[in-house]
Amino acid sequence: MSIDEELLQDEQEMKCEIAYIRQQLPIDTKEHFADDALLEWVLDAIASYYFESGVLESSADEVDIDMEEVARFVCALASQERQPALDAQEIRLIAEADLDFQEANT
């Protein structure tokens, strides 16, 4: 597969993931994340948490992920990177929906 094909595939997967997450969110949270770019940033920040926390390196069959910690990390990162202020509860909902999507598609 060429790099262009991989990039196109990644873009399609992100669109599917965003659509799935939007279906899982309450209406008021959907409204706060109407901008796909912001939602993509949040998903990238969640992935950064997984990398930095070592969750992805675990050899355990199941890993307990503290969604409150994920939300705090993403909110703090948003502040550092001058992103719009984020609500930790909404980020937790997005992180849970993202995890559900990942589990359903692996």
N, CA, C and O atoms as CSV, one atom per row, in Angstrom:
chain,resi,resn,atom,element,x,y,z
A,1,MET,N,N,0.850,-1.172,0.000
A,1,MET,CA,C,0.000,0.000,0.000
A,1,MET,C,C,0.899,1.240,0.000
A,1,MET,O,O,1.863,1.312,0.762
A,2,SER,N,N,0.581,2.204,-0.851
A,2,SER,CA,C,1.376,3.428,-0.938
A,2,SER,C,C,1.062,4.353,0.242
A,2,SER,O,O,0.071,4.170,0.949
A,3,ILE,N,N,1.914,5.331,0.432
A,3,ILE,CA,C,1.710,6.302,1.516
A,3,ILE,C,C,0.397,7.047,1.301
A,3,ILE,O,O,-0.345,7.276,2.256
A,4,ASP,N,N,0.104,7.426,0.066
A,4,ASP,CA,C,-1.147,8.126,-0.227
A,4,ASP,C,C,-2.357,7.263,0.122
A,4,ASP,O,O,-3.344,7.755,0.668
A,5,GLU,N,N,-2.270,5.981,-0.198
A,5,GLU,CA,C,-3.372,5.067,0.126
A,5,GLU,C,C,-3.518,4.907,1.642
A,5,GLU,O,O,-4.634,4.837,2.155
A,6,GLU,N,N,-2.402,4.850,2.349
A,6,GLU,CA,C,-2.454,4.748,3.808
A,6,GLU,C,C,-3.067,5.994,4.420
A,6,GLU,O,O,-3.882,5.900,5.338
A,7,LEU,N,N,-2.682,7.164,3.921
A,7,LEU,CA,C,-3.243,8.413,4.425
A,7,LEU,C,C,-4.744,8.492,4.166
A,7,LEU,O,O,-5.504,8.938,5.026
A,8,LEU,N,N,-5.164,8.062,2.993
A,8,LEU,CA,C,-6.584,8.053,2.660
A,8,LEU,C,C,-7.335,7.087,3.571
A,8,LEU,O,O,-8.432,7.394,4.038
A,9,GLN,N,N,-6.748,5.925,3.822
A,9,GLN,CA,C,-7.360,4.946,4.720
A,9,GLN,C,C,-7.460,5.508,6.140
A,9,GLN,O,O,-8.488,5.340,6.797
A,10,ASP,N,N,-6.411,6.170,6.619
A,10,ASP,CA,C,-6.437,6.782,7.956
A,10,ASP,C,C,-7.521,7.843,8.051
A,10,ASP,O,O,-8.213,7.946,9.064
A,11,GLU,N,N,-7.667,8.632,6.990
A,11,GLU,CA,C,-8.683,9.679,6.958
A,11,GLU,C,C,-10.090,9.067,7.026
A,11,GLU,O,O,-10.958,9.569,7.739
A,12,GLN,N,N,-10.299,7.995,6.288
A,12,GLN,CA,C,-11.598,7.315,6.294
A,12,GLN,C,C,-11.894,6.716,7.669
A,12,GLN,O,O,-13.020,6.798,8.162
A,13,GLU,N,N,-10.881,6.118,8.278
A,13,GLU,CA,C,-11.062,5.542,9.611
A,13,GLU,C,C,-11.406,6.616,10.629
A,13,GLU,O,O,-12.246,6.399,11.503
A,14,MET,N,N,-10.755,7.786,10.521
A,14,MET,CA,C,-11.045,8.892,11.441
A,14,MET,C,C,-12.487,9.363,11.254
A,14,MET,O,O,-13.175,9.652,12.233
A,15,LYS,N,N,-12.945,9.441,10.013
A,15,LYS,CA,C,-14.329,9.849,9.752
A,15,LYS,C,C,-15.315,8.855,10.370
A,15,LYS,O,O,-16.323,9.257,10.952
A,16,CYS,N,N,-15.026,7.573,10.244
A,16,CYS,CA,C,-15.892,6.547,10.841
A,16,CYS,C,C,-15.888,6.658,12.360
A,16,CYS,O,O,-16.933,6.552,13.003
A,17,GLU,N,N,-14.724,6.869,12.918
A,17,GLU,CA,C,-14.601,6.996,14.371
A,17,GLU,C,C,-15.360,8.214,14.884
A,17,GLU,O,O,-16.073,8.127,15.883
A,18,ILE,N,N,-15.211,9.342,14.208
A,18,ILE,CA,C,-15.930,10.559,14.615
A,18,ILE,C,C,-17.434,10.348,14.513
A,18,ILE,O,O,-18.178,10.756,15.405
A,19,ALA,N,N,-17.888,9.717,13.439
A,19,ALA,CA,C,-19.325,9.457,13.285
A,19,ALA,C,C,-19.831,8.573,14.419
A,19,ALA,O,O,-20.898,8.825,14.978
A,20,TYR,N,N,-19.073,7.545,14.756
A,20,TYR,CA,C,-19.458,6.644,15.850
A,20,TYR,C,C,-19.533,7.409,17.165
A,20,TYR,O,O,-20.507,7.278,17.906
A,21,ILE,N,N,-18.517,8.202,17.456
A,21,ILE,CA,C,-18.482,8.946,18.715
A,21,ILE,C,C,-19.644,9.924,18.773
A,21,ILE,O,O,-20.298,10.038,19.810
A,22,ARG,N,N,-19.913,10.622,17.695
A,22,ARG,CA,C,-21.033,11.572,17.681
A,22,ARG,C,C,-22.360,10.881,18.005
A,22,ARG,O,O,-23.211,11.463,18.677
A,23,GLN,N,N,-22.540,9.649,17.535
A,23,GLN,CA,C,-23.773,8.914,17.826
A,23,GLN,C,C,-23.907,8.612,19.313
A,23,GLN,O,O,-25.022,8.511,19.824
A,24,GLN,N,N,-22.788,8.468,20.011
A,24,GLN,CA,C,-22.805,8.087,21.412
A,24,GLN,C,C,-22.982,9.270,22.364
A,24,GLN,O,O,-23.355,9.081,23.521
A,25,LEU,N,N,-22.720,10.477,21.891
A,25,LEU,CA,C,-22.711,11.644,22.767
A,25,LEU,C,C,-24.099,12.244,22.954
A,25,LEU,O,O,-24.924,12.209,22.042
A,26,PRO,N,N,-24.355,12.796,24.143
A,26,PRO,CA,C,-25.596,13.544,24.355
A,26,PRO,C,C,-25.635,14.772,23.437
A,26,PRO,O,O,-24.591,15.261,23.006
A,27,ILE,N,N,-26.811,15.253,23.150
A,27,ILE,CA,C,-26.995,16.356,22.207
A,27,ILE,C,C,-26.188,17.591,22.607
A,27,ILE,O,O,-25.551,18.206,21.752
A,28,ASP,N,N,-26.202,17.967,23.891
A,28,ASP,CA,C,-25.477,19.171,24.292
A,28,ASP,C,C,-23.972,19.029,24.087
A,28,ASP,O,O,-23.296,20.006,23.767
A,29,THR,N,N,-23.446,17.825,24.269
A,29,THR,CA,C,-22.019,17.601,24.042
A,29,THR,C,C,-21.719,17.625,22.546
A,29,THR,O,O,-20.688,18.151,22.127
A,30,LYS,N,N,-22.616,17.056,21.741
A,30,LYS,CA,C,-22.438,17.099,20.285
A,30,LYS,C,C,-22.323,18.538,19.809
A,30,LYS,O,O,-21.514,18.854,18.936
A,31,GLU,N,N,-23.148,19.414,20.396
A,31,GLU,CA,C,-23.139,20.824,19.987
A,31,GLU,C,C,-21.805,21.479,20.301
A,31,GLU,O,O,-21.317,22.292,19.516
A,32,HIS,N,N,-21.202,21.134,21.447
A,32,HIS,CA,C,-19.900,21.712,21.810
A,32,HIS,C,C,-18.782,21.236,20.883
A,32,HIS,O,O,-17.766,21.914,20.728
A,33,PHE,N,N,-18.974,20.081,20.278
A,33,PHE,CA,C,-17.945,19.502,19.416
A,33,PHE,C,C,-18.436,19.390,17.981
A,33,PHE,O,O,-18.183,18.393,17.304
A,34,ALA,N,N,-19.138,20.416,17.523
A,34,ALA,CA,C,-19.643,20.441,16.157
A,34,ALA,C,C,-18.497,20.540,15.146
A,34,ALA,O,O,-18.635,20.112,14.000
A,35,ASP,N,N,-17.379,21.100,15.572
A,35,ASP,CA,C,-16.207,21.248,14.713
A,35,ASP,C,C,-15.408,19.942,14.713
A,35,ASP,O,O,-14.863,19.546,15.743
A,36,ASP,N,N,-15.339,19.279,13.559
A,36,ASP,CA,C,-14.590,18.023,13.462
A,36,ASP,C,C,-13.127,18.202,13.843
A,36,ASP,O,O,-12.523,17.299,14.422
A,37,ALA,N,N,-12.548,19.365,13.522
A,37,ALA,CA,C,-11.137,19.594,13.837
A,37,ALA,C,C,-10.905,19.547,15.344
A,37,ALA,O,O,-9.901,18.994,15.794
A,38,LEU,N,N,-11.811,20.114,16.123
A,38,LEU,CA,C,-11.669,20.072,17.581
A,38,LEU,C,C,-11.812,18.639,18.084
A,38,LEU,O,O,-11.049,18.205,18.947
A,39,LEU,N,N,-12.771,17.913,17.555
A,39,LEU,CA,C,-12.948,16.523,17.976
A,39,LEU,C,C,-11.736,15.684,17.586
A,39,LEU,O,O,-11.312,14.821,18.355
A,40,GLU,N,N,-11.179,15.921,16.415
A,40,GLU,CA,C,-9.956,15.219,16.022
A,40,GLU,C,C,-8.815,15.558,16.972
A,40,GLU,O,O,-8.034,14.679,17.337
A,41,TRP,N,N,-8.707,16.832,17.380
A,41,TRP,CA,C,-7.661,17.227,18.320
A,41,TRP,C,C,-7.835,16.463,19.633
A,41,TRP,O,O,-6.860,15.969,20.200
A,42,VAL,N,N,-9.074,16.365,20.113
A,42,VAL,CA,C,-9.349,15.640,21.362
A,42,VAL,C,C,-8.933,14.177,21.211
A,42,VAL,O,O,-8.304,13.627,22.115
A,43,LEU,N,N,-9.267,13.545,20.103
A,43,LEU,CA,C,-8.887,12.147,19.889
A,43,LEU,C,C,-7.371,11.982,19.844
A,43,LEU,O,O,-6.837,11.005,20.369
A,44,ASP,N,N,-6.682,12.927,19.225
A,44,ASP,CA,C,-5.216,12.883,19.218
A,44,ASP,C,C,-4.663,13.050,20.631
A,44,ASP,O,O,-3.690,12.394,21.002
A,45,ALA,N,N,-5.283,13.927,21.418
A,45,ALA,CA,C,-4.839,14.141,22.794
A,45,ALA,C,C,-5.077,12.887,23.640
A,45,ALA,O,O,-4.253,12.546,24.488
A,46,ILE,N,N,-6.190,12.210,23.412
A,46,ILE,CA,C,-6.463,10.954,24.123
A,46,ILE,C,C,-5.395,9.925,23.763
A,46,ILE,O,O,-4.887,9.222,24.636
A,47,ALA,N,N,-5.055,9.838,22.478
A,47,ALA,CA,C,-4.003,8.911,22.050
A,47,ALA,C,C,-2.670,9.274,22.696
A,47,ALA,O,O,-1.901,8.389,23.072
A,48,SER,N,N,-2.391,10.565,22.827
A,48,SER,CA,C,-1.160,11.002,23.499
A,48,SER,C,C,-1.141,10.528,24.946
A,48,SER,O,O,-0.104,10.101,25.454
A,49,TYR,N,N,-2.289,10.605,25.605
A,49,TYR,CA,C,-2.358,10.112,26.980
A,49,TYR,C,C,-1.992,8.628,27.022
A,49,TYR,O,O,-1.200,8.203,27.863
A,50,TYR,N,N,-2.566,7.849,26.122
A,50,TYR,CA,C,-2.291,6.409,26.110
A,50,TYR,C,C,-0.797,6.129,25.913
A,50,TYR,O,O,-0.235,5.252,26.568
A,51,PHE,N,N,-0.161,6.878,25.010
A,51,PHE,CA,C,1.273,6.691,24.773
A,51,PHE,C,C,2.086,7.101,26.002
A,51,PHE,O,O,2.956,6.357,26.454
A,52,GLU,N,N,1.797,8.283,26.534
A,52,GLU,CA,C,2.586,8.813,27.642
A,52,GLU,C,C,2.379,8.050,28.946
A,52,GLU,O,O,3.295,7.965,29.764
A,53,SER,N,N,1.195,7.500,29.145
A,53,SER,CA,C,0.907,6.789,30.392
A,53,SER,C,C,1.431,5.354,30.382
A,53,SER,O,O,1.501,4.712,31.430
A,54,GLY,N,N,1.797,4.854,29.212
A,54,GLY,CA,C,2.283,3.488,29.108
A,54,GLY,C,C,1.183,2.455,28.953
A,54,GLY,O,O,1.463,1.256,28.953
A,55,VAL,N,N,-0.055,2.889,28.821
A,55,VAL,CA,C,-1.187,1.978,28.677
A,55,VAL,C,C,-0.980,1.042,27.489
A,55,VAL,O,O,-1.299,-0.145,27.565
A,56,LEU,N,N,-0.451,1.573,26.401
A,56,LEU,CA,C,-0.290,0.772,25.189
A,56,LEU,C,C,0.828,-0.260,25.305
A,56,LEU,O,O,0.893,-1.199,24.512
A,57,GLU,N,N,1.691,-0.090,26.273
A,57,GLU,CA,C,2.807,-1.021,26.444
A,57,GLU,C,C,2.487,-2.173,27.388
A,57,GLU,O,O,3.304,-3.077,27.564
A,58,SER,N,N,1.327,-2.146,27.983
A,58,SER,CA,C,0.953,-3.185,28.931
A,58,SER,C,C,0.799,-4.528,28.235
A,58,SER,O,O,0.271,-4.611,27.126
A,59,SER,N,N,1.265,-5.571,28.898
A,59,SER,CA,C,1.131,-6.918,28.341
A,59,SER,C,C,-0.081,-7.644,28.931
A,59,SER,O,O,-0.347,-8.795,28.585
A,60,ALA,N,N,-0.804,-6.978,29.813
A,60,ALA,CA,C,-1.980,-7.584,30.428
A,60,ALA,C,C,-3.089,-7.752,29.392
A,60,ALA,O,O,-3.192,-6.977,28.441
A,61,ASP,N,N,-3.919,-8.781,29.593
A,61,ASP,CA,C,-5.045,-9.003,28.682
A,61,ASP,C,C,-6.028,-7.837,28.721
A,61,ASP,O,O,-6.562,-7.426,27.691
A,62,GLU,N,N,-6.257,-7.317,29.911
A,62,GLU,CA,C,-7.144,-6.170,30.073
A,62,GLU,C,C,-6.435,-5.110,30.900
A,62,GLU,O,O,-5.765,-5.423,31.885
A,63,VAL,N,N,-6.584,-3.869,30.499
A,63,VAL,CA,C,-5.955,-2.752,31.183
A,63,VAL,C,C,-7.054,-1.845,31.708
A,63,VAL,O,O,-7.984,-1.502,30.979
A,64,ASP,N,N,-6.947,-1.458,32.967
A,64,ASP,CA,C,-7.922,-0.553,33.560
A,64,ASP,C,C,-7.487,0.881,33.255
A,64,ASP,O,O,-6.424,1.325,33.690
A,65,ILE,N,N,-8.315,1.589,32.512
A,65,ILE,CA,C,-8.005,2.966,32.143
A,65,ILE,C,C,-8.886,3.894,32.969
A,65,ILE,O,O,-10.112,3.777,32.954
A,66,ASP,N,N,-8.258,4.808,33.685
A,66,ASP,CA,C,-8.969,5.780,34.509
A,66,ASP,C,C,-9.430,6.921,33.605
A,66,ASP,O,O,-8.638,7.793,33.250
A,67,MET,N,N,-10.696,6.915,33.236
A,67,MET,CA,C,-11.231,7.910,32.310
A,67,MET,C,C,-11.190,9.324,32.893
A,67,MET,O,O,-11.086,10.299,32.150
A,68,GLU,N,N,-11.270,9.435,34.210
A,68,GLU,CA,C,-11.156,10.752,34.844
A,68,GLU,C,C,-9.745,11.302,34.630
A,68,GLU,O,O,-9.567,12.494,34.382
A,69,GLU,N,N,-8.755,10.431,34.728
A,69,GLU,CA,C,-7.366,10.847,34.501
A,69,GLU,C,C,-7.153,11.236,33.039
A,69,GLU,O,O,-6.456,12.207,32.744
A,70,VAL,N,N,-7.749,10.484,32.139
A,70,VAL,CA,C,-7.672,10.814,30.710
A,70,VAL,C,C,-8.258,12.209,30.485
A,70,VAL,O,O,-7.660,13.035,29.795
A,71,ALA,N,N,-9.418,12.465,31.065
A,71,ALA,CA,C,-10.088,13.759,30.888
A,71,ALA,C,C,-9.243,14.896,31.460
A,71,ALA,O,O,-9.124,15.952,30.838
A,72,ARG,N,N,-8.658,14.686,32.637
A,72,ARG,CA,C,-7.798,15.731,33.223
A,72,ARG,C,C,-6.601,16.015,32.323
A,72,ARG,O,O,-6.235,17.171,32.113
A,73,PHE,N,N,-5.996,14.961,31.795
A,73,PHE,CA,C,-4.848,15.114,30.903
A,73,PHE,C,C,-5.231,15.930,29.676
A,73,PHE,O,O,-4.530,16.875,29.315
A,74,VAL,N,N,-6.331,15.574,29.038
A,74,VAL,CA,C,-6.758,16.256,27.805
A,74,VAL,C,C,-7.090,17.720,28.096
A,74,VAL,O,O,-6.713,18.602,27.324
A,75,CYS,N,N,-7.784,17.984,29.192
A,75,CYS,CA,C,-8.129,19.371,29.548
A,75,CYS,C,C,-6.877,20.198,29.825
A,75,CYS,O,O,-6.789,21.352,29.407
A,76,ALA,N,N,-5.912,19.614,30.527
A,76,ALA,CA,C,-4.662,20.320,30.812
A,76,ALA,C,C,-3.888,20.583,29.525
A,76,ALA,O,O,-3.333,21.666,29.339
A,77,LEU,N,N,-3.853,19.594,28.640
A,77,LEU,CA,C,-3.163,19.753,27.365
A,77,LEU,C,C,-3.834,20.842,26.526
A,77,LEU,O,O,-3.154,21.630,25.870
A,78,ALA,N,N,-5.142,20.883,26.548
A,78,ALA,CA,C,-5.877,21.918,25.802
A,78,ALA,C,C,-5.477,23.302,26.297
A,78,ALA,O,O,-5.276,24.222,25.505
A,79,SER,N,N,-5.364,23.437,27.599
A,79,SER,CA,C,-4.968,24.721,28.170
A,79,SER,C,C,-3.557,25.088,27.742
A,79,SER,O,O,-3.291,26.237,27.388
A,80,GLN,N,N,-2.651,24.117,27.774
A,80,GLN,CA,C,-1.255,24.363,27.382
A,80,GLN,C,C,-1.139,24.733,25.908
A,80,GLN,O,O,-0.312,25.564,25.532
A,81,GLU,N,N,-1.964,24.118,25.087
A,81,GLU,CA,C,-1.877,24.338,23.637
A,81,GLU,C,C,-2.848,25.406,23.134
A,81,GLU,O,O,-3.077,25.542,21.932
A,82,ARG,N,N,-3.406,26.154,24.072
A,82,ARG,CA,C,-4.316,27.258,23.748
A,82,ARG,C,C,-5.515,26.821,22.910
A,82,ARG,O,O,-5.960,27.534,22.011
A,83,GLN,N,N,-6.021,25.642,23.225
A,83,GLN,CA,C,-7.263,25.160,22.627
A,83,GLN,C,C,-8.428,25.751,23.433
A,83,GLN,O,O,-8.218,26.268,24.530
A,84,PRO,N,N,-9.630,25.679,22.908
A,84,PRO,CA,C,-10.774,26.148,23.702
A,84,PRO,C,C,-10.858,25.374,25.023
A,84,PRO,O,O,-10.463,24.210,25.094
A,85,ALA,N,N,-11.373,26.029,26.060
A,85,ALA,CA,C,-11.549,25.362,27.352
A,85,ALA,C,C,-12.485,24.167,27.169
A,85,ALA,O,O,-13.519,24.266,26.507
A,86,LEU,N,N,-12.106,23.050,27.761
A,86,LEU,CA,C,-12.880,21.823,27.617
A,86,LEU,C,C,-13.439,21.391,28.959
A,86,LEU,O,O,-12.823,21.604,30.003
A,87,ASP,N,N,-14.599,20.789,28.918
A,87,ASP,CA,C,-15.257,20.272,30.108
A,87,ASP,C,C,-14.812,18.825,30.326
A,87,ASP,O,O,-14.942,17.993,29.428
A,88,ALA,N,N,-14.295,18.527,31.502
A,88,ALA,CA,C,-13.763,17.189,31.787
A,88,ALA,C,C,-14.824,16.104,31.623
A,88,ALA,O,O,-14.517,15.007,31.155
A,89,GLN,N,N,-16.060,16.394,32.000
A,89,GLN,CA,C,-17.139,15.407,31.866
A,89,GLN,C,C,-17.382,15.075,30.394
A,89,GLN,O,O,-17.568,13.910,30.042
A,90,GLU,N,N,-17.380,16.087,29.542
A,90,GLU,CA,C,-17.570,15.849,28.111
A,90,GLU,C,C,-16.394,15.067,27.528
A,90,GLU,O,O,-16.583,14.188,26.687
A,91,ILE,N,N,-15.190,15.386,27.974
A,91,ILE,CA,C,-14.014,14.664,27.484
A,91,ILE,C,C,-14.075,13.207,27.931
A,91,ILE,O,O,-13.698,12.310,27.176
A,92,ARG,N,N,-14.544,12.968,29.141
A,92,ARG,CA,C,-14.685,11.591,29.621
A,92,ARG,C,C,-15.652,10.822,28.726
A,92,ARG,O,O,-15.386,9.670,28.384
A,93,LEU,N,N,-16.764,11.436,28.343
A,93,LEU,CA,C,-17.731,10.792,27.460
A,93,LEU,C,C,-17.114,10.478,26.102
A,93,LEU,O,O,-17.351,9.410,25.536
A,94,ILE,N,N,-16.323,11.409,25.583
A,94,ILE,CA,C,-15.658,11.183,24.299
A,94,ILE,C,C,-14.642,10.051,24.429
A,94,ILE,O,O,-14.557,9.188,23.555
A,95,ALA,N,N,-13.873,10.052,25.515
A,95,ALA,CA,C,-12.867,9.003,25.730
A,95,ALA,C,C,-13.523,7.628,25.850
A,95,ALA,O,O,-13.001,6.646,25.322
A,96,GLU,N,N,-14.653,7.551,26.533
A,96,GLU,CA,C,-15.368,6.277,26.666
A,96,GLU,C,C,-15.894,5.807,25.313
A,96,GLU,O,O,-15.787,4.628,24.978
A,97,ALA,N,N,-16.463,6.731,24.536
A,97,ALA,CA,C,-16.970,6.370,23.204
A,97,ALA,C,C,-15.823,5.951,22.291
A,97,ALA,O,O,-15.970,5.030,21.488
A,98,ASP,N,N,-14.685,6.623,22.411
A,98,ASP,CA,C,-13.506,6.274,21.612
A,98,ASP,C,C,-13.040,4.867,21.970
A,98,ASP,O,O,-12.728,4.072,21.084
A,99,LEU,N,N,-12.992,4.562,23.249
A,99,LEU,CA,C,-12.577,3.228,23.684
A,99,LEU,C,C,-13.558,2.168,23.177
A,99,LEU,O,O,-13.140,1.101,22.728
A,100,ASP,N,N,-14.857,2.460,23.249
A,100,ASP,CA,C,-15.867,1.528,22.722
A,100,ASP,C,C,-15.637,1.290,21.228
A,100,ASP,O,O,-15.715,0.156,20.755
A,101,PHE,N,N,-15.354,2.367,20.489
A,101,PHE,CA,C,-15.102,2.238,19.051
A,101,PHE,C,C,-13.882,1.362,18.812
A,101,PHE,O,O,-13.914,0.474,17.959
A,102,GLN,N,N,-12.809,1.601,19.554
A,102,GLN,CA,C,-11.571,0.830,19.376
A,102,GLN,C,C,-11.816,-0.652,19.671
A,102,GLN,O,O,-11.338,-1.524,18.945
A,103,GLU,N,N,-12.556,-0.922,20.728
A,103,GLU,CA,C,-12.837,-2.321,21.099
A,103,GLU,C,C,-13.709,-3.011,20.059
A,103,GLU,O,O,-13.536,-4.199,19.788
A,104,ALA,N,N,-14.649,-2.265,19.475
A,104,ALA,CA,C,-15.548,-2.844,18.481
A,104,ALA,C,C,-14.850,-3.077,17.138
A,104,ALA,O,O,-15.310,-3.878,16.325
A,105,ASN,N,N,-13.750,-2.380,16.915
A,105,ASN,CA,C,-13.083,-2.462,15.609
A,105,ASN,C,C,-11.703,-3.108,15.666
A,105,ASN,O,O,-10.863,-2.870,14.798
A,106,THR,N,N,-11.475,-3.917,16.682
A,106,THR,CA,C,-10.192,-4.632,16.734
A,106,THR,C,C,-10.415,-6.115,16.659
A,106,THR,O,O,-9.456,-6.886,16.687
